[in-house]
Amino acid sequence: MSYVPEAGIEQATLAEQSLQSVINEIKSVVGPSGWLSADADIAPYLCEQRGLYRGSTGLVVRPTTTQQVSKVMTICSRANVPVIPQGGNTGLCGGAVPPADGLNIVLCLSRMRSIRSVDPGNFTITVDAGCILAEVQQAADQHDRLFPLSLGAEGSCQIGGNLSTNAGGMQVLRYGNMRELTLGLEVVLADGRVLDCLRALRKDNTGYDLKQLFIGAEGTLGVITGATLRLFPKPVSVTTAYVSLPTLQSVISLLSLSRMKTGDQLTAFEFMPRFGVDIAVRNIHDIRDPLPGEADWYVLMELSSSVNDGHLDIMLETLLEDALEAGLIIDAAVASNDSQRAAMWRVREALVEAQKFEGASIKFDVSVPVMSIPEFIPEASQACLEVLPSVRPLAFGHCGDGNVHFNLAAPVDDDGRFGNWTPVFNTVVFDIVEKYRGSISAEHGIGLTKREALGVYKSDIELDVMRAIKAALDPLNTLNPDKVIPIRL
Ligand SMILES: Cc1cc2nc3c(=O)[nH]c(=O)nc-3n(C[C@H](O)[C@H](O)[C@H](O)COP(=O)(O)OP(=O)(O)OC[C@H]3O[C@@H](n4cnc5c(N)ncnc54)[C@H](O)[C@@H]3O)c2cc1C
């Protein structure tokens, strides 16, 4: 982002003057309760959860209507002042953090939180983009419907942030990620115009599907202000099993068998290594290992249905018998009540929490085609062990969507400098991901963390197309200017 100085005036001074007049104009648009500028008030908006990035801003603006967002964007684009859209600030790649120079506006939709309408007959809900994800789930539930996106940050992340990062989670296998869950969007463009694609249609073949441009764009192409989302029949029966398996190949074979035998009722299929279960049991006090033993791999699988006639239990039983007979699984525990089900899920959640008790870790949120998982994990683990023999690979994830959380726990005797290995391991792991035609970011997005890696692992043509889209929608580079798109070298 560059400001054009007038002759004889220092660039920074001009930018500050320009910013101050923009701030005054914005304040008059949103009124006294629509902005924050005191240091203590704006502090939470300036850094991300893990404290990896810290920025600065001239103003945090919190509009209440799409019209106010539109006016703010018009003012900022005319004055060439960058705007950083921010939702719940739960993203983990620095995408919502403002640049350090402070010559920008943070635009947060936290006061745009209306459920605009629920249409149970059409199985749709239309919401303001500032709605918290959990609020949308509850609004659907009140109408006996399911909004299936579910993730660890659901109590604080916003629908606008979920859309902008194309969030996934535990149930993508059955319901898809935000791209699949979205029918319509309302977006304020960089120049302030409102793009109204807020339709509740499942079939609409009228040229380019414009809404998809903004999903996963991490606030670089427009500010999402409203969305029409898909709802589903609410599951009334659920059955859960925790199984042990001899090999990673058997994990994939069990996934295939489960999909064939249960139709679309397979809702979750999470895999974990013995090392992951061990660190969960070792570090988190309320964990009970559902299948103590020495198997190499474990799967937590869940079927759900909107019909409660006992067919799920029979289906699961038959599936597990077949899998046992085929030698795919070693043992299985089936939850017979909600507390047993919760205890099984607790192991999966605790695995994530437990990592911090094992010291530092370097984390990769990647995906490869499902059938490549049994080759990818051993190959990436071996390559990392060749670089640092005492590193402890820990791979787990949402197997059904090929999403592998490939993490590296620090050596037991780490001297506090493990993080310095990050660039080396980035290259090692991403090169292998690329070999399998996988993705260097399956869930969390690019933001700042993976911006330069994107420049390495996307083809020149893909980058050209991305830059052309950015230039067409945001020619002045007003929106989240330093994020996602790699700087040209
Ligand atoms: C504990 C935890 C668990 C998580 N689990 C998962 C998971 O299972 N699956 C998964 O996919 N992700 C997961 N995430 C990361 C996930 O991306 C975010 O939690 C969520 O989707 C981001 O929403 P947010 O409102 O916090 O967005 P923010 O972090 O505020 O912003 C994210 C990006 O979106 C942009 N943005 C925000 N709002 C708008 C808007 N209205 N218009 C345009 N751009 C906007 C920002 O500029 C930024 O680039 C997890 C995060 C945490 C902390």
Ligand as a Chemical Component Dictionary entry (heavy atoms), coordinates in Angstrom:
data_LIG
# 
_chem_comp.id                   LIG 
_chem_comp.type                 NON-POLYMER 
_chem_comp.pdbx_formal_charge   0 
_chem_comp.three_letter_code    LIG 
# 
loop_
_chem_comp_atom.comp_id 
_chem_comp_atom.atom_id 
_chem_comp_atom.alt_atom_id 
_chem_comp_atom.type_symbol 
_chem_comp_atom.charge 
_chem_comp_atom.model_Cartn_x 
_chem_comp_atom.model_Cartn_y 
_chem_comp_atom.model_Cartn_z 
_chem_comp_atom.pdbx_ordinal 
LIG C1  C1  C 0 -9.720  -23.066 19.111 1  
LIG C2  C2  C 0 -9.820  -22.871 17.624 2  
LIG C3  C3  C 0 -10.288 -23.908 16.834 3  
LIG C4  C4  C 0 -10.401 -23.745 15.455 4  
LIG N1  N1  N 0 -10.861 -24.796 14.736 5  
LIG C5  C5  C 0 -11.006 -24.661 13.406 6  
LIG C6  C6  C 0 -11.550 -25.737 12.625 7  
LIG O1  O1  O 0 -11.856 -26.807 13.126 8  
LIG N2  N2  N 0 -11.714 -25.523 11.301 9  
LIG C7  C7  C 0 -11.370 -24.338 10.695 10 
LIG O2  O2  O 0 -11.561 -24.199 9.482  11 
LIG N3  N3  N 0 -10.834 -23.325 11.409 12 
LIG C8  C8  C 0 -10.646 -23.450 12.734 13 
LIG N4  N4  N 0 -10.113 -22.415 13.457 14 
LIG C9  C9  C 0 -9.652  -21.213 12.742 15 
LIG C10 C10 C 0 -10.813 -20.517 12.053 16 
LIG O3  O3  O 0 -10.401 -19.976 10.819 17 
LIG C11 C11 C 0 -11.500 -19.436 12.813 18 
LIG O4  O4  O 0 -11.818 -19.807 14.113 19 
LIG C12 C12 C 0 -12.736 -18.775 12.172 20 
LIG O5  O5  O 0 -13.210 -19.285 10.963 21 
LIG C13 C13 C 0 -12.350 -17.346 11.923 22 
LIG O6  O6  O 0 -13.441 -16.539 12.238 23 
LIG P1  P1  P 0 -13.227 -15.125 12.941 24 
LIG O7  O7  O 0 -14.549 -14.479 12.979 25 
LIG O8  O8  O 0 -12.515 -15.252 14.221 26 
LIG O9  O9  O 0 -12.307 -14.392 11.861 27 
LIG P2  P2  P 0 -11.022 -13.476 12.102 28 
LIG O10 O10 O 0 -9.935  -14.249 12.733 29 
LIG O11 O11 O 0 -11.416 -12.216 12.745 30 
LIG O12 O12 O 0 -10.631 -13.166 10.577 31 
LIG C14 C14 C 0 -10.182 -14.178 9.725  32 
LIG C15 C15 C 0 -9.994  -13.583 8.318  33 
LIG O13 O13 O 0 -11.259 -13.221 7.787  34 
LIG C16 C16 C 0 -11.311 -11.812 7.479  35 
LIG N5  N5  N 0 -12.662 -11.364 7.853  36 
LIG C17 C17 C 0 -13.268 -11.484 9.053  37 
LIG N6  N6  N 0 -14.540 -11.032 8.981  38 
LIG C18 C18 C 0 -14.738 -10.616 7.702  39 
LIG C19 C19 C 0 -15.848 -10.065 6.995  40 
LIG N7  N7  N 0 -17.021 -9.835  7.584  41 
LIG N8  N8  N 0 -15.682 -9.761  5.686  42 
LIG C20 C20 C 0 -14.497 -9.977  5.058  43 
LIG N9  N9  N 0 -13.432 -10.503 5.678  44 
LIG C21 C21 C 0 -13.546 -10.820 6.983  45 
LIG C22 C22 C 0 -10.189 -11.191 8.261  46 
LIG O14 O14 O 0 -9.678  -10.042 7.622  47 
LIG C23 C23 C 0 -9.170  -12.322 8.300  48 
LIG O15 O15 O 0 -8.396  -12.305 7.122  49 
LIG C24 C24 C 0 -9.996  -22.528 14.844 50 
LIG C25 C25 C 0 -9.518  -21.494 15.641 51 
LIG C26 C26 C 0 -9.414  -21.652 17.015 52 
LIG C27 C27 C 0 -8.900  -20.523 17.844 53 
# 
loop_
_chem_comp_bond.comp_id 
_chem_comp_bond.atom_id_1 
_chem_comp_bond.atom_id_2 
_chem_comp_bond.value_order 
_chem_comp_bond.pdbx_ordinal 
LIG C1  C2  SING 1  
LIG C2  C3  SING 2  
LIG C2  C26 DOUB 3  
LIG C3  C4  DOUB 4  
LIG C4  N1  SING 5  
LIG C4  C24 SING 6  
LIG N1  C5  DOUB 7  
LIG C5  C6  SING 8  
LIG C5  C8  SING 9  
LIG C6  O1  DOUB 10 
LIG C6  N2  SING 11 
LIG N2  C7  SING 12 
LIG C7  O2  DOUB 13 
LIG C7  N3  SING 14 
LIG N3  C8  DOUB 15 
LIG C8  N4  SING 16 
LIG N4  C9  SING 17 
LIG N4  C24 SING 18 
LIG C9  C10 SING 19 
LIG C10 O3  SING 20 
LIG C10 C11 SING 21 
LIG C11 O4  SING 22 
LIG C11 C12 SING 23 
LIG C12 O5  SING 24 
LIG C12 C13 SING 25 
LIG C13 O6  SING 26 
LIG O6  P1  SING 27 
LIG P1  O7  DOUB 28 
LIG P1  O8  SING 29 
LIG P1  O9  SING 30 
LIG O9  P2  SING 31 
LIG P2  O10 DOUB 32 
LIG P2  O11 SING 33 
LIG P2  O12 SING 34 
LIG O12 C14 SING 35 
LIG C14 C15 SING 36 
LIG C15 O13 SING 37 
LIG C15 C23 SING 38 
LIG O13 C16 SING 39 
LIG C16 N5  SING 40 
LIG C16 C22 SING 41 
LIG N5  C17 SING 42 
LIG N5  C21 SING 43 
LIG C17 N6  DOUB 44 
LIG N6  C18 SING 45 
LIG C18 C19 SING 46 
LIG C18 C21 DOUB 47 
LIG C19 N7  SING 48 
LIG C19 N8  DOUB 49 
LIG N8  C20 SING 50 
LIG C20 N9  DOUB 51 
LIG N9  C21 SING 52 
LIG C22 O14 SING 53 
LIG C22 C23 SING 54 
LIG C23 O15 SING 55 
LIG C24 C25 DOUB 56 
LIG C25 C26 SING 57 
LIG C26 C27 SING 58 
# 
